[in-house]
Amino acid sequence: MKDFQPRLTAGPGCLSTALGIRTRHSGVSLRGDQIWIEASGSSPSPRQILASPRIGVAYAGADAVRAWRFRLRSSDWTSPAA
């Protein structure tokens, strides 16, 4: 088994790489059989979820400052907000 490190899921690019998602998957339905979202049976409480502006998206104009970056409080598996 690999020695997993928290940086494995430190952002959308790292997470996509860890899951084997590549640019060739652009446009693939999340309801298909290549990539899908599945319920794990556990849900974080609302107090565990932090929302902050996304990082490195200045090109998005006014949307760049919206709190559209979500992470779990005190999780080593997501990068902290800058």
mmCIF file of the N, C-alpha and C atoms, coordinates in Angstrom:
data_MODEL
# 
_entry.id   MODEL 
# 
loop_
_atom_site.group_PDB 
_atom_site.id 
_atom_site.type_symbol 
_atom_site.label_atom_id 
_atom_site.label_alt_id 
_atom_site.label_comp_id 
_atom_site.label_asym_id 
_atom_site.label_entity_id 
_atom_site.label_seq_id 
_atom_site.pdbx_PDB_ins_code 
_atom_site.Cartn_x 
_atom_site.Cartn_y 
_atom_site.Cartn_z 
_atom_site.occupancy 
_atom_site.B_iso_or_equiv 
_atom_site.pdbx_formal_charge 
_atom_site.auth_seq_id 
_atom_site.auth_comp_id 
_atom_site.auth_asym_id 
_atom_site.auth_atom_id 
_atom_site.pdbx_PDB_model_num 
ATOM 1   N N  . MET A 1 1  ? 0.841   -1.182 0.000   1.00 0.00 ? 1  MET A N  1 
ATOM 2   C CA . MET A 1 1  ? 0.000   0.000  0.000   1.00 0.00 ? 1  MET A CA 1 
ATOM 3   C C  . MET A 1 1  ? 0.882   1.239  0.000   1.00 0.00 ? 1  MET A C  1 
ATOM 4   N N  . LYS A 1 2  ? 0.461   2.254  -0.733  1.00 0.00 ? 2  LYS A N  1 
ATOM 5   C CA . LYS A 1 2  ? 1.227   3.485  -0.808  1.00 0.00 ? 2  LYS A CA 1 
ATOM 6   C C  . LYS A 1 2  ? 1.167   4.240  0.513   1.00 0.00 ? 2  LYS A C  1 
ATOM 7   N N  . ASP A 1 3  ? 2.202   5.039  0.740   1.00 0.00 ? 3  ASP A N  1 
ATOM 8   C CA . ASP A 1 3  ? 2.237   5.906  1.907   1.00 0.00 ? 3  ASP A CA 1 
ATOM 9   C C  . ASP A 1 3  ? 1.557   7.220  1.518   1.00 0.00 ? 3  ASP A C  1 
ATOM 10  N N  . PHE A 1 4  ? 0.260   7.351  1.796   1.00 0.00 ? 4  PHE A N  1 
ATOM 11  C CA . PHE A 1 4  ? -0.497  8.533  1.403   1.00 0.00 ? 4  PHE A CA 1 
ATOM 12  C C  . PHE A 1 4  ? -0.135  9.709  2.295   1.00 0.00 ? 4  PHE A C  1 
ATOM 13  N N  . GLN A 1 5  ? -0.050  10.879 1.696   1.00 0.00 ? 5  GLN A N  1 
ATOM 14  C CA . GLN A 1 5  ? 0.243   12.115 2.397   1.00 0.00 ? 5  GLN A CA 1 
ATOM 15  C C  . GLN A 1 5  ? -0.926  13.067 2.219   1.00 0.00 ? 5  GLN A C  1 
ATOM 16  N N  . PRO A 1 6  ? -1.175  13.947 3.188   1.00 0.00 ? 6  PRO A N  1 
ATOM 17  C CA . PRO A 1 6  ? -2.287  14.891 3.073   1.00 0.00 ? 6  PRO A CA 1 
ATOM 18  C C  . PRO A 1 6  ? -2.260  15.746 1.809   1.00 0.00 ? 6  PRO A C  1 
ATOM 19  N N  . ARG A 1 7  ? -1.097  16.057 1.274   1.00 0.00 ? 7  ARG A N  1 
ATOM 20  C CA . ARG A 1 7  ? -1.045  16.891 0.064   1.00 0.00 ? 7  ARG A CA 1 
ATOM 21  C C  . ARG A 1 7  ? -1.694  16.191 -1.137  1.00 0.00 ? 7  ARG A C  1 
ATOM 22  N N  . LEU A 1 8  ? -1.954  14.902 -1.021  1.00 0.00 ? 8  LEU A N  1 
ATOM 23  C CA . LEU A 1 8  ? -2.605  14.142 -2.091  1.00 0.00 ? 8  LEU A CA 1 
ATOM 24  C C  . LEU A 1 8  ? -3.939  14.763 -2.498  1.00 0.00 ? 8  LEU A C  1 
ATOM 25  N N  . THR A 1 9  ? -4.629  15.362 -1.545  1.00 0.00 ? 9  THR A N  1 
ATOM 26  C CA . THR A 1 9  ? -5.949  15.953 -1.816  1.00 0.00 ? 9  THR A CA 1 
ATOM 27  C C  . THR A 1 9  ? -5.980  17.439 -1.469  1.00 0.00 ? 9  THR A C  1 
ATOM 28  N N  . ALA A 1 10 ? -4.856  18.124 -1.586  1.00 0.00 ? 10 ALA A N  1 
ATOM 29  C CA . ALA A 1 10 ? -4.722  19.513 -1.141  1.00 0.00 ? 10 ALA A CA 1 
ATOM 30  C C  . ALA A 1 10 ? -5.392  20.544 -2.036  1.00 0.00 ? 10 ALA A C  1 
ATOM 31  N N  . GLY A 1 11 ? -5.968  20.161 -3.108  1.00 0.00 ? 11 GLY A N  1 
ATOM 32  C CA . GLY A 1 11 ? -6.654  21.103 -3.987  1.00 0.00 ? 11 GLY A CA 1 
ATOM 33  C C  . GLY A 1 11 ? -7.313  20.350 -5.116  1.00 0.00 ? 11 GLY A C  1 
ATOM 34  N N  . PRO A 1 12 ? -8.081  21.045 -5.946  1.00 0.00 ? 12 PRO A N  1 
ATOM 35  C CA . PRO A 1 12 ? -8.807  20.338 -6.998  1.00 0.00 ? 12 PRO A CA 1 
ATOM 36  C C  . PRO A 1 12 ? -7.899  19.610 -7.988  1.00 0.00 ? 12 PRO A C  1 
ATOM 37  N N  . GLY A 1 13 ? -6.758  20.201 -8.314  1.00 0.00 ? 13 GLY A N  1 
ATOM 38  C CA . GLY A 1 13 ? -5.830  19.535 -9.236  1.00 0.00 ? 13 GLY A CA 1 
ATOM 39  C C  . GLY A 1 13 ? -5.228  18.282 -8.632  1.00 0.00 ? 13 GLY A C  1 
ATOM 40  N N  . CYS A 1 14 ? -4.791  18.381 -7.379  1.00 0.00 ? 14 CYS A N  1 
ATOM 41  C CA . CYS A 1 14 ? -4.207  17.217 -6.689  1.00 0.00 ? 14 CYS A CA 1 
ATOM 42  C C  . CYS A 1 14 ? -5.249  16.120 -6.502  1.00 0.00 ? 14 CYS A C  1 
ATOM 43  N N  . LEU A 1 15 ? -6.450  16.521 -6.112  1.00 0.00 ? 15 LEU A N  1 
ATOM 44  C CA . LEU A 1 15 ? -7.518  15.541 -5.910  1.00 0.00 ? 15 LEU A CA 1 
ATOM 45  C C  . LEU A 1 15 ? -7.863  14.834 -7.213  1.00 0.00 ? 15 LEU A C  1 
ATOM 46  N N  . SER A 1 16 ? -7.975  15.600 -8.292  1.00 0.00 ? 16 SER A N  1 
ATOM 47  C CA . SER A 1 16 ? -8.278  15.001 -9.599  1.00 0.00 ? 16 SER A CA 1 
ATOM 48  C C  . SER A 1 16 ? -7.200  14.006 -10.001 1.00 0.00 ? 16 SER A C  1 
ATOM 49  N N  . THR A 1 17 ? -5.942  14.381 -9.802  1.00 0.00 ? 17 THR A N  1 
ATOM 50  C CA . THR A 1 17 ? -4.835  13.475 -10.120 1.00 0.00 ? 17 THR A CA 1 
ATOM 51  C C  . THR A 1 17 ? -4.925  12.205 -9.281  1.00 0.00 ? 17 THR A C  1 
ATOM 52  N N  . ALA A 1 18 ? -5.191  12.365 -7.981  1.00 0.00 ? 18 ALA A N  1 
ATOM 53  C CA . ALA A 1 18 ? -5.291  11.207 -7.086  1.00 0.00 ? 18 ALA A CA 1 
ATOM 54  C C  . ALA A 1 18 ? -6.413  10.263 -7.507  1.00 0.00 ? 18 ALA A C  1 
ATOM 55  N N  . LEU A 1 19 ? -7.492  10.820 -8.066  1.00 0.00 ? 19 LEU A N  1 
ATOM 56  C CA . LEU A 1 19 ? -8.635  10.009 -8.493  1.00 0.00 ? 19 LEU A CA 1 
ATOM 57  C C  . LEU A 1 19 ? -8.512  9.510  -9.927  1.00 0.00 ? 19 LEU A C  1 
ATOM 58  N N  . GLY A 1 20 ? -7.428  9.901  -10.602 1.00 0.00 ? 20 GLY A N  1 
ATOM 59  C CA . GLY A 1 20 ? -7.232  9.455  -11.979 1.00 0.00 ? 20 GLY A CA 1 
ATOM 60  C C  . GLY A 1 20 ? -8.052  10.241 -12.988 1.00 0.00 ? 20 GLY A C  1 
ATOM 61  N N  . ILE A 1 21 ? -8.540  11.399 -12.591 1.00 0.00 ? 21 ILE A N  1 
ATOM 62  C CA . ILE A 1 21 ? -9.333  12.239 -13.490 1.00 0.00 ? 21 ILE A CA 1 
ATOM 63  C C  . ILE A 1 21 ? -8.379  13.127 -14.285 1.00 0.00 ? 21 ILE A C  1 
ATOM 64  N N  . ARG A 1 22 ? -8.510  13.078 -15.601 1.00 0.00 ? 22 ARG A N  1 
ATOM 65  C CA . ARG A 1 22 ? -7.618  13.832 -16.494 1.00 0.00 ? 22 ARG A CA 1 
ATOM 66  C C  . ARG A 1 22 ? -8.436  14.742 -17.392 1.00 0.00 ? 22 ARG A C  1 
ATOM 67  N N  . THR A 1 23 ? -7.763  15.578 -18.176 1.00 0.00 ? 23 THR A N  1 
ATOM 68  C CA . THR A 1 23 ? -8.466  16.501 -19.063 1.00 0.00 ? 23 THR A CA 1 
ATOM 69  C C  . THR A 1 23 ? -9.323  15.748 -20.077 1.00 0.00 ? 23 THR A C  1 
ATOM 70  N N  . ARG A 1 24 ? -8.978  14.531 -20.409 1.00 0.00 ? 24 ARG A N  1 
ATOM 71  C CA . ARG A 1 24 ? -9.799  13.762 -21.358 1.00 0.00 ? 24 ARG A CA 1 
ATOM 72  C C  . ARG A 1 24 ? -11.192 13.471 -20.788 1.00 0.00 ? 24 ARG A C  1 
ATOM 73  N N  . HIS A 1 25 ? -11.353 13.645 -19.496 1.00 0.00 ? 25 HIS A N  1 
ATOM 74  C CA . HIS A 1 25 ? -12.642 13.423 -18.856 1.00 0.00 ? 25 HIS A CA 1 
ATOM 75  C C  . HIS A 1 25 ? -13.523 14.677 -18.860 1.00 0.00 ? 25 HIS A C  1 
ATOM 76  N N  . SER A 1 26 ? -13.027 15.779 -19.387 1.00 0.00 ? 26 SER A N  1 
ATOM 77  C CA . SER A 1 26 ? -13.834 17.006 -19.439 1.00 0.00 ? 26 SER A CA 1 
ATOM 78  C C  . SER A 1 26 ? -15.143 16.717 -20.161 1.00 0.00 ? 26 SER A C  1 
ATOM 79  N N  . GLY A 1 27 ? -16.231 17.120 -19.555 1.00 0.00 ? 27 GLY A N  1 
ATOM 80  C CA . GLY A 1 27 ? -17.541 16.913 -20.150 1.00 0.00 ? 27 GLY A CA 1 
ATOM 81  C C  . GLY A 1 27 ? -18.171 15.564 -19.860 1.00 0.00 ? 27 GLY A C  1 
ATOM 82  N N  . VAL A 1 28 ? -17.453 14.666 -19.199 1.00 0.00 ? 28 VAL A N  1 
ATOM 83  C CA . VAL A 1 28 ? -18.005 13.348 -18.875 1.00 0.00 ? 28 VAL A CA 1 
ATOM 84  C C  . VAL A 1 28 ? -19.077 13.522 -17.795 1.00 0.00 ? 28 VAL A C  1 
ATOM 85  N N  . SER A 1 29 ? -20.207 12.900 -17.992 1.00 0.00 ? 29 SER A N  1 
ATOM 86  C CA . SER A 1 29 ? -21.309 13.007 -17.038 1.00 0.00 ? 29 SER A CA 1 
ATOM 87  C C  . SER A 1 29 ? -20.945 12.339 -15.711 1.00 0.00 ? 29 SER A C  1 
ATOM 88  N N  . LEU A 1 30 ? -21.323 12.995 -14.614 1.00 0.00 ? 30 LEU A N  1 
ATOM 89  C CA . LEU A 1 30 ? -21.128 12.406 -13.291 1.00 0.00 ? 30 LEU A CA 1 
ATOM 90  C C  . LEU A 1 30 ? -22.213 11.395 -12.961 1.00 0.00 ? 30 LEU A C  1 
ATOM 91  N N  . ARG A 1 31 ? -23.087 11.154 -13.908 1.00 0.00 ? 31 ARG A N  1 
ATOM 92  C CA . ARG A 1 31 ? -24.133 10.142 -13.745 1.00 0.00 ? 31 ARG A CA 1 
ATOM 93  C C  . ARG A 1 31 ? -23.851 8.910  -14.593 1.00 0.00 ? 31 ARG A C  1 
ATOM 94  N N  . GLY A 1 32 ? -22.687 8.864  -15.206 1.00 0.00 ? 32 GLY A N  1 
ATOM 95  C CA . GLY A 1 32 ? -22.344 7.744  -16.074 1.00 0.00 ? 32 GLY A CA 1 
ATOM 96  C C  . GLY A 1 32 ? -21.591 6.651  -15.343 1.00 0.00 ? 32 GLY A C  1 
ATOM 97  N N  . ASP A 1 33 ? -20.861 5.845  -16.108 1.00 0.00 ? 33 ASP A N  1 
ATOM 98  C CA . ASP A 1 33 ? -20.130 4.732  -15.500 1.00 0.00 ? 33 ASP A CA 1 
ATOM 99  C C  . ASP A 1 33 ? -18.623 4.940  -15.483 1.00 0.00 ? 33 ASP A C  1 
ATOM 100 N N  . GLN A 1 34 ? -18.124 6.111  -15.965 1.00 0.00 ? 34 GLN A N  1 
ATOM 101 C CA . GLN A 1 34 ? -16.695 6.407  -15.889 1.00 0.00 ? 34 GLN A CA 1 
ATOM 102 C C  . GLN A 1 34 ? -16.333 7.124  -14.592 1.00 0.00 ? 34 GLN A C  1 
ATOM 103 N N  . ILE A 1 35 ? -17.090 8.174  -14.286 1.00 0.00 ? 35 ILE A N  1 
ATOM 104 C CA . ILE A 1 35 ? -16.881 8.978  -13.080 1.00 0.00 ? 35 ILE A CA 1 
ATOM 105 C C  . ILE A 1 35 ? -18.253 9.199  -12.462 1.00 0.00 ? 35 ILE A C  1 
ATOM 106 N N  . TRP A 1 36 ? -18.370 8.989  -11.167 1.00 0.00 ? 36 TRP A N  1 
ATOM 107 C CA . TRP A 1 36 ? -19.655 9.200  -10.521 1.00 0.00 ? 36 TRP A CA 1 
ATOM 108 C C  . TRP A 1 36 ? -19.446 9.633  -9.081  1.00 0.00 ? 36 TRP A C  1 
ATOM 109 N N  . ILE A 1 37 ? -20.485 10.215 -8.520  1.00 0.00 ? 37 ILE A N  1 
ATOM 110 C CA . ILE A 1 37 ? -20.487 10.616 -7.121  1.00 0.00 ? 37 ILE A CA 1 
ATOM 111 C C  . ILE A 1 37 ? -21.391 9.647  -6.388  1.00 0.00 ? 37 ILE A C  1 
ATOM 112 N N  . GLU A 1 38 ? -20.909 9.187  -5.270  1.00 0.00 ? 38 GLU A N  1 
ATOM 113 C CA . GLU A 1 38 ? -21.637 8.150  -4.540  1.00 0.00 ? 38 GLU A CA 1 
ATOM 114 C C  . GLU A 1 38 ? -21.706 8.524  -3.066  1.00 0.00 ? 38 GLU A C  1 
ATOM 115 N N  . ALA A 1 39 ? -22.811 8.269  -2.441  1.00 0.00 ? 39 ALA A N  1 
ATOM 116 C CA . ALA A 1 39 ? -22.983 8.567  -1.017  1.00 0.00 ? 39 ALA A CA 1 
ATOM 117 C C  . ALA A 1 39 ? -22.126 7.622  -0.186  1.00 0.00 ? 39 ALA A C  1 
ATOM 118 N N  . SER A 1 40 ? -21.452 8.173  0.813   1.00 0.00 ? 40 SER A N  1 
ATOM 119 C CA . SER A 1 40 ? -20.578 7.356  1.664   1.00 0.00 ? 40 SER A CA 1 
ATOM 120 C C  . SER A 1 40 ? -21.281 6.884  2.926   1.00 0.00 ? 40 SER A C  1 
ATOM 121 N N  . GLY A 1 41 ? -22.425 7.458  3.211   1.00 0.00 ? 41 GLY A N  1 
ATOM 122 C CA . GLY A 1 41 ? -23.129 7.079  4.428   1.00 0.00 ? 41 GLY A CA 1 
ATOM 123 C C  . GLY A 1 41 ? -22.786 7.963  5.607   1.00 0.00 ? 41 GLY A C  1 
ATOM 124 N N  . SER A 1 42 ? -21.819 8.861  5.444   1.00 0.00 ? 42 SER A N  1 
ATOM 125 C CA . SER A 1 42 ? -21.501 9.786  6.526   1.00 0.00 ? 42 SER A CA 1 
ATOM 126 C C  . SER A 1 42 ? -21.570 11.216 5.985   1.00 0.00 ? 42 SER A C  1 
ATOM 127 N N  . SER A 1 43 ? -21.948 12.121 6.851   1.00 0.00 ? 43 SER A N  1 
ATOM 128 C CA . SER A 1 43 ? -22.056 13.523 6.459   1.00 0.00 ? 43 SER A CA 1 
ATOM 129 C C  . SER A 1 43 ? -21.459 14.392 7.557   1.00 0.00 ? 43 SER A C  1 
ATOM 130 N N  . PRO A 1 44 ? -20.665 15.393 7.171   1.00 0.00 ? 44 PRO A N  1 
ATOM 131 C CA . PRO A 1 44 ? -20.138 16.300 8.194   1.00 0.00 ? 44 PRO A CA 1 
ATOM 132 C C  . PRO A 1 44 ? -21.257 17.208 8.713   1.00 0.00 ? 44 PRO A C  1 
ATOM 133 N N  . SER A 1 45 ? -21.118 17.648 9.932   1.00 0.00 ? 45 SER A N  1 
ATOM 134 C CA . SER A 1 45 ? -22.090 18.600 10.470  1.00 0.00 ? 45 SER A CA 1 
ATOM 135 C C  . SER A 1 45 ? -21.798 19.969 9.846   1.00 0.00 ? 45 SER A C  1 
ATOM 136 N N  . PRO A 1 46 ? -22.794 20.826 9.753   1.00 0.00 ? 46 PRO A N  1 
ATOM 137 C CA . PRO A 1 46 ? -22.569 22.157 9.181   1.00 0.00 ? 46 PRO A CA 1 
ATOM 138 C C  . PRO A 1 46 ? -21.443 22.923 9.878   1.00 0.00 ? 46 PRO A C  1 
ATOM 139 N N  . ARG A 1 47 ? -21.241 22.696 11.171  1.00 0.00 ? 47 ARG A N  1 
ATOM 140 C CA . ARG A 1 47 ? -20.161 23.390 11.897  1.00 0.00 ? 47 ARG A CA 1 
ATOM 141 C C  . ARG A 1 47 ? -18.773 22.935 11.437  1.00 0.00 ? 47 ARG A C  1 
ATOM 142 N N  . GLN A 1 48 ? -18.677 21.772 10.834  1.00 0.00 ? 48 GLN A N  1 
ATOM 143 C CA . GLN A 1 48 ? -17.387 21.258 10.368  1.00 0.00 ? 48 GLN A CA 1 
ATOM 144 C C  . GLN A 1 48 ? -16.989 21.815 8.998   1.00 0.00 ? 48 GLN A C  1 
ATOM 145 N N  . ILE A 1 49 ? -17.918 22.445 8.314   1.00 0.00 ? 49 ILE A N  1 
ATOM 146 C CA . ILE A 1 49 ? -17.663 22.915 6.952   1.00 0.00 ? 49 ILE A CA 1 
ATOM 147 C C  . ILE A 1 49 ? -17.284 24.388 6.963   1.00 0.00 ? 49 ILE A C  1 
ATOM 148 N N  . LEU A 1 50 ? -16.144 24.695 6.377   1.00 0.00 ? 50 LEU A N  1 
ATOM 149 C CA . LEU A 1 50 ? -15.682 26.070 6.239   1.00 0.00 ? 50 LEU A CA 1 
ATOM 150 C C  . LEU A 1 50 ? -15.839 26.488 4.788   1.00 0.00 ? 50 LEU A C  1 
ATOM 151 N N  . ALA A 1 51 ? -16.252 27.729 4.575   1.00 0.00 ? 51 ALA A N  1 
ATOM 152 C CA . ALA A 1 51 ? -16.376 28.280 3.231   1.00 0.00 ? 51 ALA A CA 1 
ATOM 153 C C  . ALA A 1 51 ? -15.475 29.507 3.140   1.00 0.00 ? 51 ALA A C  1 
ATOM 154 N N  . SER A 1 52 ? -14.750 29.630 2.048   1.00 0.00 ? 52 SER A N  1 
ATOM 155 C CA . SER A 1 52 ? -13.868 30.777 1.843   1.00 0.00 ? 52 SER A CA 1 
ATOM 156 C C  . SER A 1 52 ? -13.745 31.022 0.343   1.00 0.00 ? 52 SER A C  1 
ATOM 157 N N  . PRO A 1 53 ? -13.172 32.174 -0.045  1.00 0.00 ? 53 PRO A N  1 
ATOM 158 C CA . PRO A 1 53 ? -12.970 32.416 -1.475  1.00 0.00 ? 53 PRO A CA 1 
ATOM 159 C C  . PRO A 1 53 ? -11.994 31.392 -2.061  1.00 0.00 ? 53 PRO A C  1 
ATOM 160 N N  . ARG A 1 54 ? -12.165 31.103 -3.323  1.00 0.00 ? 54 ARG A N  1 
ATOM 161 C CA . ARG A 1 54 ? -11.264 30.184 -4.015  1.00 0.00 ? 54 ARG A CA 1 
ATOM 162 C C  . ARG A 1 54 ? -9.911  30.854 -4.204  1.00 0.00 ? 54 ARG A C  1 
ATOM 163 N N  . ILE A 1 55 ? -8.902  30.064 -4.454  1.00 0.00 ? 55 ILE A N  1 
ATOM 164 C CA . ILE A 1 55 ? -7.524  30.546 -4.579  1.00 0.00 ? 55 ILE A CA 1 
ATOM 165 C C  . ILE A 1 55 ? -7.086  30.487 -6.035  1.00 0.00 ? 55 ILE A C  1 
ATOM 166 N N  . GLY A 1 56 ? -6.436  31.544 -6.503  1.00 0.00 ? 56 GLY A N  1 
ATOM 167 C CA . GLY A 1 56 ? -5.858  31.554 -7.845  1.00 0.00 ? 56 GLY A CA 1 
ATOM 168 C C  . GLY A 1 56 ? -6.868  31.680 -8.966  1.00 0.00 ? 56 GLY A C  1 
ATOM 169 N N  . VAL A 1 57 ? -7.997  32.331 -8.708  1.00 0.00 ? 57 VAL A N  1 
ATOM 170 C CA . VAL A 1 57 ? -9.010  32.480 -9.749  1.00 0.00 ? 57 VAL A CA 1 
ATOM 171 C C  . VAL A 1 57 ? -9.355  33.954 -9.986  1.00 0.00 ? 57 VAL A C  1 
ATOM 172 N N  . ALA A 1 58 ? -8.355  34.816 -9.927  1.00 0.00 ? 58 ALA A N  1 
ATOM 173 C CA . ALA A 1 58 ? -8.582  36.248 -10.138 1.00 0.00 ? 58 ALA A CA 1 
ATOM 174 C C  . ALA A 1 58 ? -9.257  36.505 -11.476 1.00 0.00 ? 58 ALA A C  1 
ATOM 175 N N  . TYR A 1 59 ? -9.027  35.636 -12.456 1.00 0.00 ? 59 TYR A N  1 
ATOM 176 C CA . TYR A 1 59 ? -9.644  35.783 -13.773 1.00 0.00 ? 59 TYR A CA 1 
ATOM 177 C C  . TYR A 1 59 ? -11.172 35.731 -13.702 1.00 0.00 ? 59 TYR A C  1 
ATOM 178 N N  . ALA A 1 60 ? -11.719 35.236 -12.592 1.00 0.00 ? 60 ALA A N  1 
ATOM 179 C CA . ALA A 1 60 ? -13.167 35.086 -12.452 1.00 0.00 ? 60 ALA A CA 1 
ATOM 180 C C  . ALA A 1 60 ? -13.861 36.385 -12.071 1.00 0.00 ? 60 ALA A C  1 
ATOM 181 N N  . GLY A 1 61 ? -13.102 37.464 -11.951 1.00 0.00 ? 61 GLY A N  1 
ATOM 182 C CA . GLY A 1 61 ? -13.693 38.762 -11.638 1.00 0.00 ? 61 GLY A CA 1 
ATOM 183 C C  . GLY A 1 61 ? -14.384 38.764 -10.290 1.00 0.00 ? 61 GLY A C  1 
ATOM 184 N N  . ALA A 1 62 ? -15.611 39.290 -10.261 1.00 0.00 ? 62 ALA A N  1 
ATOM 185 C CA . ALA A 1 62 ? -16.352 39.393 -8.994  1.00 0.00 ? 62 ALA A CA 1 
ATOM 186 C C  . ALA A 1 62 ? -16.594 38.024 -8.358  1.00 0.00 ? 62 ALA A C  1 
ATOM 187 N N  . ASP A 1 63 ? -16.691 36.989 -9.159  1.00 0.00 ? 63 ASP A N  1 
ATOM 188 C CA . ASP A 1 63 ? -16.922 35.645 -8.610  1.00 0.00 ? 63 ASP A CA 1 
ATOM 189 C C  . ASP A 1 63 ? -15.703 35.110 -7.863  1.00 0.00 ? 63 ASP A C  1 
ATOM 190 N N  . ALA A 1 64 ? -14.533 35.682 -8.094  1.00 0.00 ? 64 ALA A N  1 
ATOM 191 C CA . ALA A 1 64 ? -13.313 35.206 -7.440  1.00 0.00 ? 64 ALA A CA 1 
ATOM 192 C C  . ALA A 1 64 ? -13.362 35.383 -5.931  1.00 0.00 ? 64 ALA A C  1 
ATOM 193 N N  . VAL A 1 65 ? -14.128 36.330 -5.442  1.00 0.00 ? 65 VAL A N  1 
ATOM 194 C CA . VAL A 1 65 ? -14.175 36.583 -4.004  1.00 0.00 ? 65 VAL A CA 1 
ATOM 195 C C  . VAL A 1 65 ? -15.345 35.894 -3.315  1.00 0.00 ? 65 VAL A C  1 
ATOM 196 N N  . ARG A 1 66 ? -16.151 35.182 -4.063  1.00 0.00 ? 66 ARG A N  1 
ATOM 197 C CA . ARG A 1 66 ? -17.267 34.456 -3.446  1.00 0.00 ? 66 ARG A CA 1 
ATOM 198 C C  . ARG A 1 66 ? -16.754 33.266 -2.634  1.00 0.00 ? 66 ARG A C  1 
ATOM 199 N N  . ALA A 1 67 ? -17.447 32.947 -1.582  1.00 0.00 ? 67 ALA A N  1 
ATOM 200 C CA . ALA A 1 67 ? -17.049 31.822 -0.713  1.00 0.00 ? 67 ALA A CA 1 
ATOM 201 C C  . ALA A 1 67 ? -17.500 30.503 -1.336  1.00 0.00 ? 67 ALA A C  1 
ATOM 202 N N  . TRP A 1 68 ? -16.831 30.115 -2.423  1.00 0.00 ? 68 TRP A N  1 
ATOM 203 C CA . TRP A 1 68 ? -17.159 28.886 -3.148  1.00 0.00 ? 68 TRP A CA 1 
ATOM 204 C C  . TRP A 1 68 ? -16.062 27.833 -2.985  1.00 0.00 ? 68 TRP A C  1 
ATOM 205 N N  . ARG A 1 69 ? -15.278 27.949 -1.950  1.00 0.00 ? 69 ARG A N  1 
ATOM 206 C CA . ARG A 1 69 ? -14.238 26.967 -1.636  1.00 0.00 ? 69 ARG A CA 1 
ATOM 207 C C  . ARG A 1 69 ? -14.634 26.350 -0.303  1.00 0.00 ? 69 ARG A C  1 
ATOM 208 N N  . PHE A 1 70 ? -14.868 25.061 -0.306  1.00 0.00 ? 70 PHE A N  1 
ATOM 209 C CA . PHE A 1 70 ? -15.354 24.391 0.895   1.00 0.00 ? 70 PHE A CA 1 
ATOM 210 C C  . PHE A 1 70 ? -14.328 23.379 1.373   1.00 0.00 ? 70 PHE A C  1 
ATOM 211 N N  . ARG A 1 71 ? -14.159 23.299 2.683   1.00 0.00 ? 71 ARG A N  1 
ATOM 212 C CA . ARG A 1 71 ? -13.241 22.338 3.286   1.00 0.00 ? 71 ARG A CA 1 
ATOM 213 C C  . ARG A 1 71 ? -13.735 21.978 4.672   1.00 0.00 ? 71 ARG A C  1 
ATOM 214 N N  . LEU A 1 72 ? -13.189 20.914 5.206   1.00 0.00 ? 72 LEU A N  1 
ATOM 215 C CA . LEU A 1 72 ? -13.556 20.502 6.560   1.00 0.00 ? 72 LEU A CA 1 
ATOM 216 C C  . LEU A 1 72 ? -12.626 21.144 7.577   1.00 0.00 ? 72 LEU A C  1 
ATOM 217 N N  . ARG A 1 73 ? -13.195 21.672 8.618   1.00 0.00 ? 73 ARG A N  1 
ATOM 218 C CA . ARG A 1 73 ? -12.432 22.291 9.694   1.00 0.00 ? 73 ARG A CA 1 
ATOM 219 C C  . ARG A 1 73 ? -11.410 21.293 10.239  1.00 0.00 ? 73 ARG A C  1 
ATOM 220 N N  . SER A 1 74 ? -10.207 21.730 10.442  1.00 0.00 ? 74 SER A N  1 
ATOM 221 C CA . SER A 1 74 ? -9.125  20.928 11.059  1.00 0.00 ? 74 SER A CA 1 
ATOM 222 C C  . SER A 1 74 ? -8.763  19.679 10.265  1.00 0.00 ? 74 SER A C  1 
ATOM 223 N N  . SER A 1 75 ? -9.040  19.658 8.962   1.00 0.00 ? 75 SER A N  1 
ATOM 224 C CA . SER A 1 75 ? -8.674  18.502 8.162   1.00 0.00 ? 75 SER A CA 1 
ATOM 225 C C  . SER A 1 75 ? -7.269  18.678 7.586   1.00 0.00 ? 75 SER A C  1 
ATOM 226 N N  . ASP A 1 76 ? -6.426  17.694 7.755   1.00 0.00 ? 76 ASP A N  1 
ATOM 227 C CA . ASP A 1 76 ? -5.098  17.716 7.143   1.00 0.00 ? 76 ASP A CA 1 
ATOM 228 C C  . ASP A 1 76 ? -5.176  17.431 5.646   1.00 0.00 ? 76 ASP A C  1 
ATOM 229 N N  . TRP A 1 77 ? -6.325  16.960 5.169   1.00 0.00 ? 77 TRP A N  1 
ATOM 230 C CA . TRP A 1 77 ? -6.461  16.502 3.785   1.00 0.00 ? 77 TRP A CA 1 
ATOM 231 C C  . TRP A 1 77 ? -6.946  17.575 2.828   1.00 0.00 ? 77 TRP A C  1 
ATOM 232 N N  . THR A 1 78 ? -7.108  18.808 3.304   1.00 0.00 ? 78 THR A N  1 
ATOM 233 C CA . THR A 1 78 ? -7.403  19.930 2.424   1.00 0.00 ? 78 THR A CA 1 
ATOM 234 C C  . THR A 1 78 ? -6.437  21.050 2.765   1.00 0.00 ? 78 THR A C  1 
ATOM 235 N N  . SER A 1 79 ? -6.055  21.825 1.750   1.00 0.00 ? 79 SER A N  1 
ATOM 236 C CA . SER A 1 79 ? -5.121  22.922 2.015   1.00 0.00 ? 79 SER A CA 1 
ATOM 237 C C  . SER A 1 79 ? -5.854  24.050 2.727   1.00 0.00 ? 79 SER A C  1 
ATOM 238 N N  . PRO A 1 80 ? -5.171  24.732 3.643   1.00 0.00 ? 80 PRO A N  1 
ATOM 239 C CA . PRO A 1 80 ? -5.824  25.831 4.353   1.00 0.00 ? 80 PRO A CA 1 
ATOM 240 C C  . PRO A 1 80 ? -6.055  27.018 3.422   1.00 0.00 ? 80 PRO A C  1 
ATOM 241 N N  . ALA A 1 81 ? -7.039  27.809 3.724   1.00 0.00 ? 81 ALA A N  1 
ATOM 242 C CA . ALA A 1 81 ? -7.301  29.007 2.925   1.00 0.00 ? 81 ALA A CA 1 
ATOM 243 C C  . ALA A 1 81 ? -6.139  29.981 3.084   1.00 0.00 ? 81 ALA A C  1 
ATOM 244 N N  . ALA A 1 82 ? -5.843  30.675 2.017   1.00 0.00 ? 82 ALA A N  1 
ATOM 245 C CA . ALA A 1 82 ? -4.729  31.638 2.069   1.00 0.00 ? 82 ALA A CA 1 
ATOM 246 C C  . ALA A 1 82 ? -5.177  32.930 2.688   1.00 0.00 ? 82 ALA A C  1 
# 
